[in-house]
């Protein structure tokens, strides 16, 4: 039986980075992948595909450019699903191959098949060839799968989950999305941007609870401007999918309302993918959502077994998964290069417009009873924003009144997921509004938002507005 | 005679920010503008117009998107100069009005006319109404003007300087640009992107000497791919502009070569605009290029008179001008909010592709005899770069070998002028490659370039490549 210092289960962002890092530090590593393609949800069904579709929908619709140049882009009515999917498929193919090459380059042994635990140090792999592997340490990075409640008649044609929606062979005229979490909000705005009439159904009305409320409010405003129908505090009673594609899918809400849509997307939850791992056999318990519980080093209740990425639940982002993988390896092999995940994490949500935040929200500042204040700047007021025709978007700083230290940065709009990294640095280094005002930003750039928001914050403090 | 705590001459980025800041701190401020419009070169003839044209040319050409989505943008052959200028003119109009409103909102008194010194505390303004103003302090922020050598027959129709090129009424089929400085490189790539055949003529072959050579090399490669003819180590002997627009402008080089082009742009220098100020009367001397000499507080040889922005010469960027204005005011009124300009400045060059750098280049590291190494990542290898179809571009880190501290960041390609700000923070805070590797970046974003370049740097150090 082959023996390894480390066995990693899953080649998504968390698993790949863990395996490669351990190999880089000279350890003997195996990785197990049950799919024919590498990269897990990050490459194949989640992060990259949806982000590519977002860019494609923005490009094909010309949404951000309308009227901007006195001439409009004309795509000649070509909105076939092939066009829509062209770029996505290319990205998946090349990135999956990148992951494979990266593993090979680092000398990681690759096994194809389904993993299950025999004991805490032995993993059985059922693939084209069945093998058992011994591992001193094991990292579970199996990701998540879309939960399928019994009352939704998934058919992969018109009633989709967040995996199958990527394989549609025709373009929906209208779409009902159930669940206004990250995935639901992303697809609702992407399809709406592409011209699909979208209904967004959610059980309650406080969506994206970990995001600053003003930013969420801005997203909701934007959705309404784009004529997305928000059906909040609603649940699904029944869905009927007719035999003929010419008829609409009938979605009946518990309130009695009925909507008729071309397609339906269930985006109300993904579960940790622990299916078939035999976790009970080795004494690892999972939560209701099948998430594995870990400590701050990503160690499970079995000390030589770790878990990283979507399989441990929130925040379930590719970026955090990768770093969890690296931190777990640092802990296992005492590599001393990074001891813990960065304390201030950026969150990126690839809606249209996109959202990114770091540090504490206004609501968290209130809960912590801080004496705080905020400063805001709007994309549309920045010279760079005018050049790019940004109509929407804002950047908000949350800072404490006495020392002017910045504790939170919240952005919605053009380049939010890029712009946040400067804010992460400001929070980590305990910078103040005056530090920001003293900085030189290239002109014109959207980073000007930071300086304008800092001036706005000073103005709010003194009751005296200044630019 | 009206008396002021501060008189500012010029409403460009440097003058505006100085006036507004002094007014915000409660001082009585006058500002003098000789043009009908506000904002100086930053708004009217330099920064914003050329950056807007850059975006327009990228949009209209679809340069960055070709083939990306299996469908190409079609602008229906509309490349009239009106289309090209539409957005630029809108930006100028709205931003000039923004400057005026900002001055009014802060209670700055505005005088229209040409300023000249009567003595070190008295400025005469010749406008619709002639007035003299007394000022305890005076800030000169008059900017620069394009130098006109006698052998160039400027006619504002086919033979242009960097101001008049913005007022062309038809689109050049071909263009010779003299001078491969920031302005020359920007316009050469902007017009080339828009489909104009461009010749770039330069006296020597070491262009943009303050930028890392590898980045400059990448720009030159890009220019050559775009079929810009680089005529380096060449000077102009003679230019003949024919009477008829049907004939080409004949540009004769000292080497004997002759090129025939539709239009000619002189971009080989701008001088400090001290014309008519009567500086000799109050004992302020100017250099050969009419730049005013100042100390680290932007104070001239006359202690109550300061000078900021393009009128003091290099780097002549809007961003640095604004901060010079703020620093001068901080020094004059002891506002204590910022004592000096930020030590690490970002430089932004809005070529296609754009460039931005901070800290020391590889060449400077050599000069300083540092034991250094570099790490590079390419836009085309980043998942975000693939999504946007970035073919060109790189980010380079310069770091010292012993402590891995990052001393320079050099970027060319998509979003360079935005991405640099994270790098400025890394340099200021003396962060190491390991700090960068320990950071979490949103995925996928172009900020991943930092992490990949850091890994590349570690690999280069150890002779052991890793991703």
Boltz contact constraints between the chains, C-beta under 6 A:
constraints:
  - contact:
      token1: [A, 24]
      token2: [B, 466]
      max_distance: 6.0
  - contact:
      token1: [A, 48]
      token2: [B, 383]
      max_distance: 6.0
  - contact:
      token1: [A, 51]
      token2: [B, 444]
      max_distance: 6.0
  - contact:
      token1: [A, 52]
      token2: [B, 387]
      max_distance: 6.0
  - contact:
      token1: [A, 55]
      token2: [B, 387]
      max_distance: 6.0
  - contact:
      token1: [A, 56]
      token2: [B, 69]
      max_distance: 6.0
  - contact:
      token1: [A, 59]
      token2: [B, 69]
      max_distance: 6.0
  - contact:
      token1: [A, 69]
      token2: [B, 56]
      max_distance: 6.0
  - contact:
      token1: [A, 69]
      token2: [B, 59]
      max_distance: 6.0
  - contact:
      token1: [A, 69]
      token2: [B, 86]
      max_distance: 6.0
  - contact:
      token1: [A, 69]
      token2: [B, 87]
      max_distance: 6.0
  - contact:
      token1: [A, 70]
      token2: [B, 83]
      max_distance: 6.0
  - contact:
      token1: [A, 70]
      token2: [B, 86]
      max_distance: 6.0
  - contact:
      token1: [A, 71]
      token2: [B, 78]
      max_distance: 6.0
  - contact:
      token1: [A, 71]
      token2: [B, 83]
      max_distance: 6.0
  - contact:
      token1: [A, 73]
      token2: [B, 73]
      max_distance: 6.0
  - contact:
      token1: [A, 74]
      token2: [B, 74]
      max_distance: 6.0
  - contact:
      token1: [A, 78]
      token2: [B, 71]
      max_distance: 6.0
  - contact:
      token1: [A, 83]
      token2: [B, 70]
      max_distance: 6.0
  - contact:
      token1: [A, 83]
      token2: [B, 71]
      max_distance: 6.0
  - contact:
      token1: [A, 86]
      token2: [B, 69]
      max_distance: 6.0
  - contact:
      token1: [A, 86]
      token2: [B, 70]
      max_distance: 6.0
  - contact:
      token1: [A, 87]
      token2: [B, 69]
      max_distance: 6.0
  - contact:
      token1: [A, 91]
      token2: [B, 386]
      max_distance: 6.0
  - contact:
      token1: [A, 95]
      token2: [B, 383]
      max_distance: 6.0
  - contact:
      token1: [A, 102]
      token2: [B, 467]
      max_distance: 6.0
  - contact:
      token1: [A, 318]
      token2: [B, 443]
      max_distance: 6.0
  - contact:
      token1: [A, 319]
      token2: [B, 440]
      max_distance: 6.0
  - contact:
      token1: [A, 319]
      token2: [B, 442]
      max_distance: 6.0
  - contact:
      token1: [A, 319]
      token2: [B, 443]
      max_distance: 6.0
  - contact:
      token1: [A, 323]
      token2: [B, 440]
      max_distance: 6.0
  - contact:
      token1: [A, 337]
      token2: [B, 434]
      max_distance: 6.0
  - contact:
      token1: [A, 338]
      token2: [B, 438]
      max_distance: 6.0
  - contact:
      token1: [A, 342]
      token2: [B, 439]
      max_distance: 6.0
  - contact:
      token1: [A, 342]
      token2: [B, 440]
      max_distance: 6.0
  - contact:
      token1: [A, 345]
      token2: [B, 440]
      max_distance: 6.0
  - contact:
      token1: [A, 346]
      token2: [B, 442]
      max_distance: 6.0
  - contact:
      token1: [A, 348]
      token2: [B, 442]
      max_distance: 6.0
  - contact:
      token1: [A, 383]
      token2: [B, 48]
      max_distance: 6.0
  - contact:
      token1: [A, 383]
      token2: [B, 95]
      max_distance: 6.0
  - contact:
      token1: [A, 386]
      token2: [B, 91]
      max_distance: 6.0
  - contact:
      token1: [A, 387]
      token2: [B, 52]
      max_distance: 6.0
  - contact:
      token1: [A, 387]
      token2: [B, 55]
      max_distance: 6.0
  - contact:
      token1: [A, 417]
      token2: [B, 442]
      max_distance: 6.0
  - contact:
      token1: [A, 417]
      token2: [B, 445]
      max_distance: 6.0
  - contact:
      token1: [A, 418]
      token2: [B, 445]
      max_distance: 6.0
  - contact:
      token1: [A, 421]
      token2: [B, 422]
      max_distance: 6.0
  - contact:
      token1: [A, 421]
      token2: [B, 447]
      max_distance: 6.0
  - contact:
      token1: [A, 422]
      token2: [B, 421]
      max_distance: 6.0
  - contact:
      token1: [A, 422]
      token2: [B, 422]
      max_distance: 6.0
  - contact:
      token1: [A, 425]
      token2: [B, 425]
      max_distance: 6.0
  - contact:
      token1: [A, 429]
      token2: [B, 429]
      max_distance: 6.0
  - contact:
      token1: [A, 434]
      token2: [B, 337]
      max_distance: 6.0
  - contact:
      token1: [A, 438]
      token2: [B, 338]
      max_distance: 6.0
  - contact:
      token1: [A, 438]
      token2: [B, 342]
      max_distance: 6.0
  - contact:
      token1: [A, 439]
      token2: [B, 342]
      max_distance: 6.0
  - contact:
      token1: [A, 440]
      token2: [B, 319]
      max_distance: 6.0
  - contact:
      token1: [A, 440]
      token2: [B, 323]
      max_distance: 6.0
  - contact:
      token1: [A, 440]
      token2: [B, 342]
      max_distance: 6.0
  - contact:
      token1: [A, 440]
      token2: [B, 345]
      max_distance: 6.0
  - contact:
      token1: [A, 442]
      token2: [B, 319]
      max_distance: 6.0
  - contact:
      token1: [A, 442]
      token2: [B, 346]
      max_distance: 6.0
  - contact:
      token1: [A, 442]
      token2: [B, 348]
      max_distance: 6.0
  - contact:
      token1: [A, 442]
      token2: [B, 417]
      max_distance: 6.0
  - contact:
      token1: [A, 443]
      token2: [B, 318]
      max_distance: 6.0
  - contact:
      token1: [A, 443]
      token2: [B, 319]
      max_distance: 6.0
  - contact:
      token1: [A, 444]
      token2: [B, 51]
      max_distance: 6.0
  - contact:
      token1: [A, 445]
      token2: [B, 417]
      max_distance: 6.0
  - contact:
      token1: [A, 445]
      token2: [B, 418]
      max_distance: 6.0
  - contact:
      token1: [A, 447]
      token2: [B, 421]
      max_distance: 6.0
  - contact:
      token1: [A, 466]
      token2: [B, 24]
      max_distance: 6.0
  - contact:
      token1: [A, 467]
      token2: [B, 102]
      max_distance: 6.0
